[in-house]
Amino acid sequence: MFDNTAEVLDLRPEPKSKNMELFKAIHRSQHVQRNYDLSKKMPEQDIATIV
């Protein structure tokens, strides 16, 4: 049985790649507390970095 979406869709990046570093950062960040102000706009440069 699969325990996450990446395994189901076979999206896990190659080990030791930059994509794996990003994959791990995203996975870790999903567990943080989200107390942010939804009325504020995100800077375009930050959006470009994420995307």
N, C-alpha and C positions, 0 to 999 in steps of 0.2 A: 504494500500500500504506500502511496506517496504522501509525504508530509508537507509539501509546499507546491505552489503553482509552477515554480521554475523546473521542478522535476517532471511534472505532468507535461508541460509544454516543451521540455528539453531546451530550456533557455540559459542554462548555467554556462557562464563564460569559461574559457580555458584557464586552468590554474596559473597563477603568477602573471596574469595579464593585467593591463590597466583596467579593462572592463571588469575583471574579477574584483579589483579594489573598489570600484564604483558599486558593483553588485553588493558587496559586503557592507559598504557604507549605507546604502539604501535599506538593506535588511535591518541593520542596527538602528537606524533612525526611525523605523516604524514603531519602535517601542517607547519612544520618548513622550513626555507629557506635552500636550499641544495647547498651550495657553497663548494664543496669538490674536492680534487685533485684526479681524476680518475687514474692517473698514479702511485699512491702510493698503495702498497699492505697492506691489513688489517692483523694485527697480528692474528695468529692461535688461541690464547687464547681468543681474542675478538670474533672471529667467533664461537668458542665453547660456549661462554656465550650466544650469540644470538640464536644459534640453540639449 
